[in-house]
Amino acid sequence: MPEGHETVASLIDHTLLKADATPAQVETLCIEAMRYGFYTVCVNPCYVELACAALRGSAVKVCTVIGFPLGASTTVIKLREAANAVRNGAVELDMVMNIGLLKAGDYRAVEVEVALMAREVPEALHKAIIETCYLTDKEKRAAAQMVVNAGAQFVKTSTGFGPGGATVEDVKLLAEEVAGRAQVKASGGIKDLATLRAMVAAGAARIGTSSGVKIVGEFGS
């Protein structure tokens, strides 16, 4: 169980993925990340270079999203987007799986896409977003196995743009399924310290949230 604001901050991907996010807001995000010691900032691909410049010389890493938020881009486009993001300085990539193909039972196509991403852009850490709110438990387990088989480092619960976000039950299920062969990132709807702690207790190794400042601020309240 994480204790202390520094430990909690080090679990957080400080996130700003809104459609109307401005460069000034991204710069503020980076200032906050450096001030509080968040693990990464997670921004849309168009802001990767800006974030890298703002964070230069700090320990905070830059994360971006691929095929976001639907996962329905072609594999070719996802790979190009990923390669471009890494060239611009991103070191972590959160890619949305093709949810429609997953629901259709075409597990091979979904797994191949994640594997290509890990193989073709090996310099990045890869998190596969499976969007749990759309999946049955059987599909969640299958998706987690695909992440492991494909060589991605994390299975991530949610984009935050679907009808539901992370739940303790889903984090437990995914952590059980990957069994230490990958890690779990909980994201979507995590807005307070109690929820963060519950996600970590369930097995999450990383937390994606736009409420990081508020969460760390609870230590002083």
Backbone as a chain_set.jsonl record, in Angstrom:
{"seq": "MPEGHETVASLIDHTLLKADATPAQVETLCIEAMRYGFYTVCVNPCYVELACAALRGSAVKVCTVIGFPLGASTTVIKLREAANAVRNGAVELDMVMNIGLLKAGDYRAVEVEVALMAREVPEALHKAIIETCYLTDKEKRAAAQMVVNAGAQFVKTSTGFGPGGATVEDVKLLAEEVAGRAQVKASGGIKDLATLRAMVAAGAARIGTSSGVKIVGEFGS", "coords": {"N": [[0.84, -1.196, 0.0], [0.722, 2.152, -0.965], [2.39, 4.725, 0.779], [2.737, 8.043, 1.861], [3.282, 11.13, 0.157], [5.207, 11.322, -1.849], [5.718, 8.693, -2.654], [3.192, 7.96, -3.625], [2.898, 9.848, -5.693], [4.838, 8.958, -7.456], [3.674, 6.862, -8.736], [1.965, 7.823, -10.592], [0.7, 8.641, -13.783], [0.493, 11.662, -14.993], [-2.122, 13.209, -16.404], [-3.38, 14.655, -19.403], [-5.624, 14.697, -21.746], [-7.695, 15.853, -23.051], [-9.839, 17.019, -25.69], [-9.79, 19.747, -26.102], [-7.44, 20.639, -24.992], [-4.854, 22.952, -24.431], [-1.687, 24.373, -25.558], [-0.642, 25.929, -23.433], [-1.885, 24.766, -21.225], [-0.744, 22.245, -21.292], [1.907, 22.887, -20.73], [1.568, 23.788, -18.104], [0.77, 21.368, -16.959], [3.172, 19.963, -17.118], [4.825, 21.484, -15.439], [3.525, 21.018, -13.008], [3.946, 18.257, -12.83], [6.723, 18.102, -12.483], [6.953, 19.492, -10.083], [5.551, 17.908, -8.222], [6.563, 15.371, -8.579], [5.557, 13.362, -10.316], [5.325, 10.302, -12.228], [5.133, 10.194, -15.081], [4.138, 12.56, -17.65], [1.16, 12.371, -19.457], [0.22, 12.917, -22.626], [-1.501, 14.102, -25.576], [-0.426, 13.099, -28.909], [0.354, 15.346, -30.473], [1.464, 17.071, -28.687], [3.801, 16.057, -27.699], [6.474, 16.875, -28.305], [6.468, 19.461, -27.209], [6.023, 18.872, -24.477], [8.329, 17.374, -23.907], [10.281, 19.338, -24.208], [9.539, 21.099, -22.17], [10.024, 19.549, -19.951], [12.685, 19.023, -19.953], [15.732, 17.981, -18.538], [14.599, 17.153, -16.192], [13.335, 14.416, -14.115], [10.951, 13.442, -14.956], [9.042, 11.539, -17.197], [7.866, 11.307, -20.628], [4.792, 10.346, -21.823], [2.595, 9.106, -24.339], [-0.414, 8.69, -26.323], [-1.746, 6.181, -28.523], [-3.594, 5.509, -31.433], [-5.874, 6.555, -30.306], [-9.062, 7.726, -29.122], [-10.356, 5.357, -29.79], [-9.179, 3.046, -30.858], [-9.41, 2.137, -33.424], [-7.939, 2.761, -35.648], [-5.945, 1.838, -38.526], [-3.458, -0.775, -38.4], [-1.066, -0.036, -39.646], [-1.155, 2.77, -39.521], [-1.182, 3.151, -36.75], [1.366, 2.173, -36.108], [2.993, 4.008, -37.457], [2.271, 6.336, -36.129], [3.199, 5.716, -33.579], [5.992, 5.438, -34.034], [6.595, 8.039, -34.838], [5.951, 9.439, -32.498], [7.903, 8.487, -30.749], [10.208, 9.408, -32.026], [9.815, 12.066, -31.528], [10.262, 12.182, -28.857], [8.782, 10.755, -26.917], [8.644, 8.196, -24.438], [7.024, 6.291, -23.439], [4.198, 4.468, -24.531], [0.775, 4.395, -24.863], [-1.355, 2.359, -26.235], [-4.465, 1.917, -27.829], [-6.193, -1.069, -28.036], [-7.677, -2.839, -30.838], [-10.835, -2.736, -30.387], [-13.222, -3.569, -31.545], [-12.473, -5.784, -33.155], [-11.573, -7.441, -31.141], [-13.972, -7.893, -29.725], [-15.262, -9.29, -31.705], [-13.998, -11.658, -31.652], [-11.636, -12.067, -32.991], [-8.956, -12.783, -32.051], [-6.342, -13.288, -32.796], [-5.638, -11.321, -34.721], [-5.742, -9.023, -33.14], [-3.783, -9.529, -31.196], [-1.512, -9.761, -32.822], [-1.227, -7.131, -33.731], [-0.536, -5.725, -31.357], [1.843, -7.054, -30.794], [3.394, -6.363, -33.045], [3.675, -3.64, -32.564], [5.237, -3.652, -30.213], [7.505, -4.898, -31.228], [8.334, -3.341, -33.461], [8.702, -0.826, -32.431], [10.738, -0.831, -30.307], [12.104, 0.691, -28.473], [10.414, 1.997, -26.781], [8.308, 1.869, -23.845], [5.507, -0.202, -23.594], [2.02, 0.077, -23.276], [-1.01, -1.542, -23.385], [-4.221, -0.601, -24.051], [-7.257, -1.871, -23.079], [-9.894, -1.225, -22.755], [-11.968, -1.892, -20.681], [-14.675, -1.5, -20.029], [-16.241, -2.257, -22.138], [-16.047, -4.973, -22.324], [-16.565, -8.498, -21.667], [-15.877, -10.567, -18.766], [-14.505, -12.814, -19.647], [-13.461, -11.892, -22.068], [-11.834, -9.845, -21.122], [-9.897, -11.327, -19.765], [-8.822, -12.747, -21.898], [-7.785, -10.622, -23.403], [-5.812, -9.673, -21.665], [-4.062, -11.852, -21.692], [-3.249, -11.698, -24.35], [-1.75, -9.343, -24.291], [0.417, -10.126, -22.69], [1.446, -12.253, -24.279], [2.171, -10.817, -26.538], [4.246, -9.226, -25.756], [4.055, -6.708, -24.603], [4.426, -4.336, -21.93], [2.52, -3.487, -20.082], [-0.931, -3.935, -19.236], [-3.675, -1.93, -19.686], [-6.513, -0.456, -18.198], [-8.467, 1.405, -19.279], [-9.539, 4.11, -21.475], [-10.699, 6.369, -20.48], [-12.504, 7.678, -21.947], [-14.619, 6.11, -22.558], [-17.811, 4.579, -21.582], [-17.325, 3.776, -18.984], [-14.845, 3.56, -16.369], [-11.825, 2.561, -14.682], [-12.141, -0.218, -12.448], [-12.011, -1.714, -9.208], [-12.49, -4.441, -9.227], [-11.946, -5.165, -11.891], [-9.212, -4.533, -12.059], [-8.166, -6.362, -10.226], [-8.842, -8.765, -11.548], [-7.337, -8.531, -13.942], [-4.721, -8.35, -12.931], [-4.494, -10.829, -11.75], [-4.652, -12.42, -14.014], [-2.423, -11.716, -15.625], [-0.402, -12.316, -13.9], [2.121, -11.364, -12.935], [3.632, -11.364, -15.255], [3.249, -9.215, -16.81], [2.398, -5.794, -16.148], [-0.207, -3.866, -14.492], [-2.058, -1.067, -15.426], [-4.198, 1.216, -14.007], [-6.815, 3.243, -15.023], [-9.003, 5.981, -15.566], [-11.485, 7.636, -14.1], [-10.289, 7.845, -11.589], [-10.051, 9.71, -8.93], [-9.429, 10.413, -6.336], [-7.513, 9.923, -3.29], [-8.218, 7.652, -1.813], [-9.412, 5.98, -3.721], [-7.254, 5.598, -5.444], [-5.5, 4.182, -3.722], [-7.028, 1.883, -3.353], [-6.985, 0.79, -5.916], [-4.259, 0.229, -6.228], [-3.909, -1.624, -4.175], [-5.394, -3.644, -5.281], [-3.79, -4.467, -7.306], [-2.699, -2.719, -9.208], [0.04, -1.201, -10.819], [0.594, 1.214, -11.876], [-0.971, 4.401, -12.185], [-3.29, 6.146, -14.039], [-4.326, 9.409, -14.255], [-6.098, 12.52, -14.249], [-6.27, 13.92, -12.009], [-4.106, 14.165, -10.34], [-2.753, 16.213, -8.853], [-4.701, 16.999, -7.023], [-5.027, 14.568, -5.662], [-2.476, 14.082, -4.475], [-2.463, 16.34, -2.938], [-4.215, 15.697, -0.91], [-2.753, 14.69, 1.15], [-2.005, 16.835, 2.64], [-4.275, 17.762, 3.715]], "CA": [[0.0, 0.0, 0.0], [1.59, 3.322, -1.013], [2.276, 5.685, 1.856], [3.533, 9.233, 1.618], [2.911, 11.75, -1.114], [6.208, 11.055, -2.879], [5.484, 7.339, -3.164], [1.967, 7.994, -4.419], [3.158, 10.619, -6.912], [5.685, 8.178, -8.366], [2.833, 5.88, -9.424], [0.964, 8.527, -11.385], [0.844, 9.259, -15.099], [-0.257, 12.92, -14.873], [-2.742, 13.057, -17.718], [-4.222, 15.673, -20.031], [-5.942, 14.18, -23.072], [-8.924, 16.485, -23.528], [-9.792, 17.516, -27.072], [-9.538, 21.184, -26.123], [-6.217, 20.957, -24.258], [-4.054, 23.963, -25.106], [-0.267, 24.317, -25.209], [-0.418, 26.494, -22.104], [-2.305, 23.768, -20.236], [0.274, 21.189, -21.288], [3.056, 23.429, -19.996], [1.2, 23.741, -16.684], [0.825, 19.952, -16.589], [4.582, 19.599, -16.941], [5.289, 22.16, -14.225], [2.962, 20.255, -11.888], [4.612, 16.946, -12.76], [8.041, 18.304, -11.877], [6.782, 19.944, -8.691], [5.05, 16.837, -7.345], [7.303, 14.138, -8.792], [4.792, 12.333, -11.01], [6.195, 9.443, -13.033], [5.101, 10.729, -16.442], [2.971, 13.28, -18.149], [0.551, 11.666, -20.584], [-0.374, 13.956, -23.463], [-1.78, 13.719, -26.951], [0.804, 13.078, -29.701], [0.754, 16.658, -30.994], [2.135, 17.828, -27.631], [4.97, 15.334, -27.177], [7.675, 17.71, -28.378], [6.309, 20.538, -26.229], [6.216, 18.303, -23.141], [9.742, 17.026, -23.753], [11.029, 20.581, -24.007], [9.199, 21.644, -20.848], [10.523, 18.65, -18.907], [14.111, 18.756, -20.175], [16.545, 18.058, -17.341], [13.89, 16.586, -15.047], [13.193, 12.961, -14.123], [9.614, 13.097, -15.434], [9.044, 10.987, -18.553], [6.738, 11.682, -21.483], [3.95, 9.26, -22.333], [1.547, 9.553, -25.242], [-1.426, 7.689, -26.672], [-1.714, 5.738, -29.916], [-4.907, 4.989, -31.837], [-6.717, 7.005, -29.197], [-9.45, 6.82, -28.037], [-11.205, 4.249, -30.259], [-8.425, 1.844, -31.224], [-9.905, 1.663, -34.715], [-7.018, 3.081, -36.74], [-5.273, 0.658, -39.055], [-2.183, -1.093, -37.758], [-0.03, 0.777, -40.288], [-1.216, 4.131, -38.974], [-0.749, 3.091, -35.35], [2.816, 2.021, -36.082], [3.59, 5.289, -37.853], [2.036, 7.27, -35.028], [4.106, 5.335, -32.503], [7.359, 5.773, -34.421], [6.692, 9.494, -34.817], [5.943, 9.869, -31.103], [9.226, 8.185, -30.175], [11.149, 10.374, -32.606], [9.583, 13.36, -30.893], [10.722, 12.14, -27.481], [7.991, 9.926, -26.003], [9.301, 6.945, -24.04], [5.96, 5.341, -23.1], [3.102, 4.525, -25.494], [-0.464, 3.747, -24.438], [-2.083, 2.098, -27.479], [-5.783, 1.293, -27.692], [-6.434, -2.263, -28.849], [-8.834, -2.801, -31.728], [-11.891, -3.297, -29.535], [-14.202, -4.259, -32.383], [-11.953, -7.111, -33.513], [-11.57, -8.223, -29.903], [-15.36, -8.325, -29.48], [-15.634, -10.246, -32.751], [-13.291, -12.91, -31.414], [-10.449, -12.201, -33.837], [-7.883, -12.557, -31.088], [-5.032, -13.312, -33.449], [-5.368, -10.011, -35.319], [-5.508, -8.066, -32.069], [-2.483, -9.834, -30.596], [-0.465, -9.448, -33.796], [-1.036, -5.688, -33.742], [0.224, -5.356, -30.157], [3.189, -7.61, -30.953], [4.099, -5.526, -34.015], [4.021, -2.4, -31.902], [6.365, -3.913, -29.314], [8.681, -5.274, -32.017], [8.757, -2.299, -34.378], [9.077, 0.372, -31.659], [11.206, -1.486, -29.083], [12.707, 1.628, -27.533], [9.376, 2.515, -25.896], [7.541, 0.984, -22.978], [4.195, -0.324, -24.231], [0.83, -0.236, -22.49], [-2.147, -1.813, -24.266], [-5.506, -0.236, -23.432], [-8.24, -2.85, -23.535], [-11.228, -0.61, -22.572], [-12.701, -2.94, -19.961], [-16.122, -1.255, -19.916], [-16.929, -2.884, -23.265], [-15.679, -6.385, -22.401], [-16.943, -9.49, -20.657], [-14.71, -11.034, -18.013], [-13.755, -13.729, -20.518], [-12.722, -11.072, -23.028], [-10.77, -9.151, -20.371], [-8.817, -12.298, -19.526], [-8.189, -13.013, -23.195], [-7.003, -9.44, -23.761], [-4.628, -9.665, -20.805], [-3.145, -12.863, -22.217], [-2.681, -11.163, -25.585], [-0.72, -8.372, -23.909], [1.577, -10.911, -22.252], [1.999, -12.973, -25.433], [2.696, -9.871, -27.515], [5.454, -8.603, -25.24], [3.843, -5.379, -24.017], [4.769, -4.337, -20.502], [1.354, -3.173, -19.247], [-2.309, -3.917, -19.696], [-4.297, -0.73, -19.117], [-7.948, -0.706, -18.141], [-9.447, 2.291, -19.903], [-9.133, 5.384, -22.055], [-11.35, 7.485, -19.816], [-13.477, 8.241, -22.88], [-15.72, 5.163, -22.691], [-18.88, 4.76, -20.601], [-16.882, 3.396, -17.644], [-13.402, 3.576, -16.179], [-11.231, 1.462, -13.921], [-12.792, -0.72, -11.244], [-11.165, -2.594, -8.396], [-12.71, -5.819, -9.68], [-11.216, -5.382, -13.14], [-7.779, -4.53, -11.774], [-7.868, -7.669, -9.621], [-8.931, -9.786, -12.591], [-6.206, -8.404, -14.855], [-3.498, -8.689, -12.203], [-4.503, -12.286, -11.599], [-4.442, -13.06, -15.313], [-1.05, -11.526, -16.109], [0.401, -13.076, -12.927], [3.485, -10.881, -12.866], [4.303, -11.363, -16.565], [3.081, -7.828, -17.237], [1.838, -5.007, -15.056], [-1.539, -3.316, -14.731], [-2.291, 0.362, -15.222], [-5.6, 1.566, -13.787], [-7.049, 4.585, -15.542], [-10.41, 6.297, -15.805], [-12.322, 7.861, -12.932], [-9.544, 7.804, -10.322], [-10.061, 11.133, -8.606], [-9.078, 10.684, -4.943], [-6.471, 9.065, -2.733], [-8.79, 6.371, -1.399], [-9.577, 5.158, -4.916], [-5.907, 5.203, -5.886], [-5.005, 3.131, -2.838], [-7.783, 0.655, -3.622], [-6.49, 0.24, -7.179], [-2.93, -0.331, -5.981], [-4.115, -2.84, -3.378], [-5.942, -4.668, -6.179], [-2.748, -4.955, -8.206], [-2.226, -1.733, -10.174], [1.399, -0.697, -10.625], [0.612, 2.587, -12.38], [-2.282, 5.04, -12.149], [-3.494, 7.253, -14.96], [-5.35, 10.307, -13.712], [-5.966, 13.965, -14.418], [-6.491, 14.487, -10.674], [-2.918, 13.896, -9.535], [-2.477, 17.292, -7.901], [-5.704, 16.877, -5.964], [-4.75, 13.348, -4.884], [-1.305, 14.327, -3.63], [-2.843, 17.387, -2.004], [-4.954, 15.134, 0.221], [-1.831, 14.434, 2.262], [-1.884, 18.019, 3.464], [-5.608, 18.235, 4.119]], "C": [[0.877, 1.249, 0.0], [1.325, 4.269, 0.142], [3.195, 6.858, 1.565], [3.289, 9.805, 0.246], [3.928, 11.478, -2.205], [6.024, 9.674, -3.488], [4.257, 7.307, -4.06], [2.215, 8.713, -5.742], [3.938, 9.805, -7.933], [4.917, 7.083, -9.098], [1.974, 6.507, -10.52], [1.483, 8.96, -12.753], [-0.088, 10.475, -15.092], [-0.813, 13.259, -16.257], [-3.561, 14.267, -18.145], [-4.447, 15.261, -21.477], [-7.225, 14.781, -23.645], [-8.749, 17.032, -24.943], [-9.427, 18.989, -27.134], [-8.319, 21.589, -25.303], [-5.353, 21.917, -25.081], [-2.571, 23.791, -24.764], [0.025, 24.861, -23.816], [-0.808, 25.501, -21.01], [-1.309, 22.621, -20.157], [1.512, 21.659, -20.534], [2.788, 23.435, -18.492], [1.252, 22.32, -16.153], [2.257, 19.532, -16.283], [5.175, 20.24, -15.691], [4.791, 21.416, -12.989], [3.673, 18.925, -11.71], [5.985, 17.064, -12.121], [7.922, 18.683, -10.404], [6.442, 18.785, -7.767], [5.775, 15.508, -7.534], [6.486, 13.017, -9.412], [5.716, 11.547, -11.948], [6.285, 9.924, -14.482], [4.061, 11.829, -16.539], [2.474, 12.478, -19.338], [-0.25, 12.675, -21.394], [-0.675, 13.393, -24.848], [-0.521, 13.865, -27.808], [1.27, 14.445, -30.187], [1.523, 17.477, -29.964], [3.375, 17.129, -27.073], [6.21, 16.214, -27.19], [7.622, 18.848, -27.355], [6.58, 20.032, -24.821], [7.68, 17.956, -22.899], [10.588, 18.272, -23.501], [10.784, 21.144, -22.615], [9.818, 20.835, -19.715], [12.023, 18.401, -19.001], [14.908, 18.975, -18.883], [15.881, 17.508, -16.099], [13.814, 15.069, -15.173], [11.849, 12.513, -14.68], [9.684, 12.652, -16.892], [7.812, 11.47, -19.324], [6.088, 10.432, -22.056], [2.947, 9.862, -23.308], [0.647, 8.383, -25.603], [-1.4, 7.42, -28.167], [-3.07, 5.125, -30.265], [-5.993, 5.394, -30.867], [-7.857, 7.877, -29.704], [-10.177, 5.55, -28.484], [-10.461, 2.959, -30.544], [-8.705, 1.353, -32.619], [-9.066, 2.12, -35.903], [-6.429, 1.79, -37.292], [-3.949, 0.447, -38.342], [-1.05, -0.244, -38.34], [0.002, 2.181, -39.694], [-0.778, 4.147, -37.512], [0.777, 2.99, -35.252], [3.521, 3.323, -36.47], [3.433, 6.321, -36.741], [2.998, 6.997, -33.873], [5.541, 5.732, -32.816], [7.576, 7.282, -34.387], [6.75, 10.013, -33.384], [7.298, 9.634, -30.446], [10.282, 9.126, -30.738], [11.033, 11.74, -31.934], [9.922, 13.364, -29.404], [9.911, 11.315, -26.5], [8.738, 8.639, -25.684], [8.289, 5.896, -23.576], [4.791, 5.572, -24.047], [1.913, 3.734, -24.977], [-1.348, 3.569, -25.671], [-3.414, 1.419, -27.194], [-5.87, 0.09, -28.616], [-7.606, -2.034, -29.802], [-9.989, -3.524, -31.029], [-12.918, -4.079, -30.357], [-13.742, -5.65, -32.77], [-11.89, -8.016, -32.289], [-12.965, -8.762, -29.609], [-15.804, -9.369, -30.5], [-14.927, -11.584, -32.588], [-12.07, -13.123, -32.285], [-9.212, -11.901, -32.988], [-6.516, -12.504, -31.758], [-4.686, -11.945, -34.027], [-5.035, -8.98, -34.253], [-4.12, -8.278, -31.461], [-1.335, -9.478, -31.539], [-0.192, -7.939, -33.809], [-0.208, -5.224, -32.539], [1.665, -5.843, -30.271], [4.01, -6.799, -31.95], [4.537, -4.217, -33.381], [5.248, -2.583, -31.017], [7.642, -4.215, -30.092], [9.219, -4.122, -32.847], [9.176, -1.011, -33.666], [9.614, -0.094, -30.303], [11.777, -0.531, -28.057], [11.702, 2.204, -26.542], [8.853, 1.434, -24.961], [6.105, 0.99, -23.485], [3.109, -0.7, -23.234], [-0.333, -0.422, -23.466], [-3.435, -1.525, -23.516], [-6.582, -1.161, -23.979], [-9.678, -2.366, -23.389], [-12.207, -1.602, -21.945], [-14.212, -2.741, -19.941], [-16.911, -1.908, -21.043], [-16.811, -4.417, -23.258], [-16.325, -7.243, -21.321], [-15.687, -9.897, -19.886], [-13.854, -11.983, -18.851], [-12.904, -12.947, -21.502], [-11.593, -10.302, -22.344], [-9.598, -10.091, -20.139], [-8.078, -12.6, -20.831], [-7.301, -11.844, -23.609], [-5.723, -9.366, -22.936], [-3.602, -10.682, -21.285], [-2.487, -12.395, -23.515], [-1.553, -10.183, -25.291], [0.556, -9.098, -23.506], [2.247, -11.577, -23.45], [2.693, -12.04, -26.411], [3.957, -9.163, -27.038], [5.296, -7.177, -24.778], [4.072, -5.458, -22.514], [3.576, -4.127, -19.579], [0.063, -3.506, -19.986], [-2.995, -2.78, -18.951], [-5.81, -0.852, -19.233], [-8.76, 0.106, -19.146], [-8.81, 3.514, -20.536], [-9.612, 6.565, -21.222], [-12.396, 8.145, -20.692], [-14.667, 7.306, -23.106], [-16.778, 5.412, -21.619], [-18.502, 4.345, -19.187], [-15.371, 3.398, -17.583], [-12.916, 2.369, -15.409], [-12.117, 1.073, -12.744], [-11.818, -1.622, -10.506], [-11.284, -4.03, -8.881], [-11.932, -6.112, -10.959], [-9.711, -5.405, -12.917], [-7.365, -5.857, -11.16], [-7.849, -8.766, -10.677], [-7.706, -9.726, -13.511], [-4.893, -8.775, -14.178], [-3.375, -10.197, -12.021], [-4.143, -12.958, -12.913], [-3.001, -12.899, -15.797], [-0.042, -12.168, -15.172], [1.872, -12.673, -12.928], [4.231, -10.852, -14.181], [4.152, -10.023, -17.281], [2.518, -7.092, -16.029], [0.5, -4.415, -15.461], [-1.521, -1.815, -14.472], [-3.781, 0.594, -15.104], [-5.802, 3.01, -14.205], [-8.532, 4.77, -15.803], [-11.189, 6.412, -14.52], [-11.617, 7.813, -11.592], [-9.283, 9.241, -9.902], [-9.697, 11.445, -7.155], [-8.104, 9.631, -4.434], [-7.014, 7.695, -2.343], [-8.95, 5.439, -2.594], [-8.228, 4.706, -5.451], [-5.383, 4.058, -5.031], [-5.725, 1.81, -3.08], [-7.304, -0.005, -4.908], [-5.123, -0.409, -6.992], [-3.043, -1.618, -5.173], [-4.632, -3.981, -4.228], [-4.919, -5.182, -7.172], [-2.228, -3.967, -9.224], [-0.825, -1.256, -9.807], [1.551, 0.735, -11.106], [-0.821, 3.095, -12.398], [-2.304, 6.163, -13.162], [-4.614, 8.132, -14.446], [-5.052, 11.753, -14.072], [-6.116, 14.685, -13.086], [-5.287, 14.298, -9.755], [-2.624, 14.945, -8.493], [-3.435, 17.219, -6.727], [-5.384, 15.682, -5.064], [-3.558, 13.559, -3.952], [-1.618, 15.389, -2.58], [-3.621, 16.887, -0.803], [-4.044, 14.832, 1.406], [-1.711, 15.645, 3.178], [-3.22, 18.527, 3.988], [-6.011, 17.643, 5.469]], "O": [[1.711, 1.397, 0.894], [0.175, 4.58, 0.449], [4.309, 6.675, 1.074], [3.109, 9.066, -0.722], [3.561, 11.406, -3.378], [6.157, 9.503, -4.7], [4.279, 6.699, -5.13], [1.789, 8.239, -6.795], [3.724, 9.945, -9.137], [5.466, 6.443, -9.995], [1.328, 5.794, -11.288], [2.551, 9.561, -12.871], [-1.307, 10.331, -15.175], [-0.052, 13.562, -17.175], [-4.329, 14.828, -17.363], [-3.578, 15.447, -22.329], [-7.774, 14.265, -24.618], [-7.66, 17.449, -25.336], [-8.821, 19.437, -28.108], [-8.175, 22.76, -24.952], [-5.15, 21.714, -26.278], [-2.238, 23.129, -23.781], [0.856, 24.306, -23.097], [-0.134, 25.409, -19.984], [-1.059, 22.084, -19.077], [2.101, 20.889, -19.775], [3.677, 23.125, -17.699], [1.717, 22.083, -15.038], [2.514, 18.831, -15.304], [5.943, 19.604, -14.969], [5.544, 21.208, -12.038], [3.968, 18.51, -10.589], [6.369, 16.223, -11.309], [8.715, 18.232, -9.578], [6.975, 18.686, -6.662], [5.61, 14.603, -6.716], [6.688, 11.849, -9.081], [6.745, 12.052, -12.399], [7.376, 10.046, -15.039], [3.227, 12.01, -15.653], [3.266, 11.967, -20.13], [-1.253, 13.216, -20.929], [-0.164, 12.341, -25.232], [0.359, 14.662, -27.481], [2.474, 14.676, -30.301], [2.165, 18.466, -30.315], [3.935, 17.575, -26.071], [6.922, 16.292, -26.19], [8.625, 19.155, -26.712], [7.285, 20.685, -24.052], [8.213, 18.21, -21.819], [11.502, 18.255, -22.675], [11.713, 21.611, -21.957], [10.103, 21.373, -18.646], [12.572, 17.641, -18.203], [14.779, 20.008, -18.226], [16.521, 17.401, -15.053], [14.181, 14.504, -16.204], [11.63, 11.315, -14.86], [10.312, 13.311, -17.72], [6.85, 11.972, -18.742], [6.735, 9.589, -22.678], [2.5, 10.994, -23.125], [0.913, 7.238, -25.238], [-1.081, 8.296, -28.97], [-3.623, 4.331, -29.503], [-6.937, 4.638, -30.637], [-7.66, 8.683, -30.613], [-10.575, 4.745, -27.641], [-11.052, 1.881, -30.48], [-8.282, 0.254, -32.978], [-9.447, 1.888, -37.051], [-6.414, 0.767, -36.608], [-3.39, 1.374, -37.755], [-0.175, 0.212, -37.604], [1.073, 2.712, -39.4], [-0.075, 5.063, -37.087], [1.397, 3.644, -34.414], [4.532, 3.689, -35.871], [4.355, 7.084, -36.454], [3.541, 7.922, -33.269], [6.231, 6.297, -31.967], [8.63, 7.748, -33.952], [7.516, 10.93, -33.089], [7.782, 10.471, -29.684], [11.156, 9.589, -30.006], [12.015, 12.467, -31.792], [9.88, 14.411, -28.758], [10.314, 11.182, -25.344], [9.387, 8.059, -26.554], [8.652, 4.743, -23.346], [4.429, 6.712, -24.336], [2.029, 2.543, -24.688], [-2.013, 4.511, -26.103], [-3.485, 0.467, -26.417], [-5.653, 0.203, -29.823], [-8.424, -1.14, -29.589], [-10.101, -4.749, -31.076], [-13.417, -5.117, -29.922], [-14.525, -6.598, -32.722], [-12.127, -9.22, -32.39], [-13.129, -9.939, -29.286], [-16.628, -10.231, -30.193], [-15.225, -12.538, -33.308], [-11.52, -14.224, -32.327], [-8.524, -10.9, -33.189], [-5.637, -11.757, -31.329], [-3.569, -11.46, -33.847], [-4.143, -8.153, -34.444], [-3.376, -7.321, -31.242], [-0.308, -8.956, -31.105], [0.964, -7.524, -33.892], [0.714, -4.422, -32.69], [2.598, -5.135, -29.893], [5.198, -6.57, -31.726], [5.643, -3.739, -33.631], [6.181, -1.78, -31.057], [8.734, -3.835, -29.67], [10.433, -3.939, -32.932], [9.916, -0.201, -34.225], [9.023, 0.208, -29.267], [11.924, -0.893, -26.89], [12.097, 2.836, -25.561], [8.947, 0.241, -25.251], [5.546, 2.049, -23.772], [3.244, -1.647, -22.46], [-0.603, 0.458, -24.284], [-3.709, -2.125, -22.477], [-6.798, -1.231, -25.189], [-10.597, -3.037, -23.858], [-13.14, -2.079, -22.592], [-14.958, -3.715, -19.846], [-18.121, -2.096, -20.92], [-17.414, -5.084, -24.099], [-16.596, -6.779, -20.214], [-14.569, -9.603, -20.31], [-12.626, -11.955, -18.771], [-11.75, -13.301, -21.744], [-10.519, -10.128, -22.92], [-8.441, -9.701, -20.296], [-6.851, -12.694, -20.85], [-6.194, -12.048, -24.107], [-4.663, -9.029, -23.464], [-2.403, -10.403, -21.284], [-1.309, -12.662, -23.75], [-0.522, -10.194, -25.963], [1.649, -8.726, -23.933], [3.463, -11.482, -23.621], [3.683, -12.415, -27.04], [4.666, -8.56, -27.844], [6.294, -6.486, -24.575], [3.928, -6.519, -21.907], [3.61, -4.541, -18.42], [-0.02, -3.375, -21.207], [-2.902, -2.685, -17.728], [-6.324, -1.303, -20.257], [-9.65, -0.439, -19.8], [-7.697, 3.907, -20.188], [-9.007, 7.637, -21.251], [-13.097, 9.057, -20.254], [-15.624, 7.683, -23.782], [-16.656, 6.353, -20.834], [-19.294, 4.545, -18.266], [-14.694, 3.258, -18.601], [-13.511, 1.293, -15.469], [-12.759, 1.921, -12.124], [-10.919, -2.215, -11.102], [-10.29, -4.753, -8.94], [-11.331, -7.178, -11.096], [-9.009, -6.213, -13.524], [-6.333, -6.419, -11.528], [-6.943, -9.599, -10.697], [-7.11, -10.758, -13.82], [-4.048, -9.438, -14.779], [-2.286, -10.762, -12.125], [-3.414, -13.949, -12.928], [-2.419, -13.847, -16.324], [1.057, -12.527, -15.596], [2.759, -13.526, -12.922], [5.359, -10.363, -14.232], [4.859, -9.746, -18.251], [2.2, -7.705, -15.01], [0.12, -4.458, -16.631], [-1.036, -1.353, -13.44], [-4.546, 0.216, -15.992], [-5.053, 3.896, -13.792], [-9.228, 3.838, -16.207], [-11.525, 5.4, -13.905], [-12.276, 7.747, -10.555], [-8.404, 9.908, -10.448], [-9.657, 12.614, -6.773], [-7.899, 8.592, -5.061], [-6.334, 6.685, -2.526], [-8.661, 4.246, -2.497], [-8.075, 3.557, -5.866], [-4.877, 3.069, -5.562], [-5.114, 0.744, -3.021], [-7.224, -1.231, -4.981], [-4.863, -1.48, -7.54], [-2.348, -2.594, -5.457], [-4.355, -5.147, -3.947], [-5.137, -6.209, -7.815], [-1.386, -4.333, -10.044], [-0.539, -0.949, -8.65], [2.535, 1.399, -10.777], [-1.764, 2.33, -12.599], [-1.437, 7.037, -13.147], [-5.729, 7.658, -14.225], [-3.893, 12.153, -14.184], [-6.092, 15.914, -13.035], [-5.433, 14.273, -8.533], [-2.278, 14.612, -7.359], [-3.029, 17.361, -5.574], [-5.466, 15.784, -3.84], [-3.635, 13.243, -2.765], [-1.098, 15.341, -1.465], [-3.687, 17.569, 0.219], [-4.513, 14.73, 2.54], [-1.358, 15.511, 4.35], [-3.294, 19.58, 4.62], [-7.1, 17.929, 5.968]]}, "num_chains": 1, "name": "protein.A"}
